[in-house]
Amino acid sequence: MKCDICGNKSAQLRKVSRTYGKGKNILVIENIPVINCPHCGESYMEAQTLHEIERIKLHRKSFSVKRQIPVAHFG
């Protein structure tokens, strides 16, 4: 995969979990695709991923499963 920052072809797709909000409004989204480049050290998300995160946050009740805190699965 080609890195959008440095152009090197060693970029890799990883899946991560991120936490949004705090207190009663906290939401964890799992399996978010993040592009990581070992050559330049940058990690970033594509625009489509960022739009999907915003959609999940907007409709959190339909995407999340109650655990100790609300957790949503990306994709």
Steps between C-alpha positions, in 0.01 A plus 500: 500500500633846408529762774312822418753701703841383375407283201686193628337168419552345843185645663279247677134492600442439871180475701484707820252599768437865582307666780279803439334720761523461876293414803147384414557598136804276444502279191763248393517410132689180424666378179558843347727470194811718541783523248842480665826572318814356659714707259387851607329403827164656412164345582183633342141418409344541158215748450245217461606359838464840667151542350400155627627585850285814500198296384556245778532780757181665373301173515684352799192334654433286193868402452618446855469204732490573872794368695655689787503785247327525159714330231439505124661280234624679185388330180 
